[in-house]
């Protein structure tokens, strides 16, 4: 019984890692999409629909990761600050 519990725990940890990696990739796609859209039109004119369409993800994926499009800018800001701290 102990062996089965350990196996199930490992499966859950792997699944959790896969979900975390999936969310990271989804967020990266949305960040890239927003940056490309900002080259084409003002931020105020960009909609969540524009972002998810360009990123190739669902609105559900957007709202699973962000509350509003401004949250993506917060991610970009944090990445820049983290990168600056490395120097």
Secondary structure, 3 states (H helix, E strand, C coil): CHHHHHHHHHHHHHHHHHHHHHHHHHHHHHHHHHHHHHHHCCHHHCCHHHHHHHHCCCHHHHHHHCCCCHHHHHHHHHHHHHHHHHC
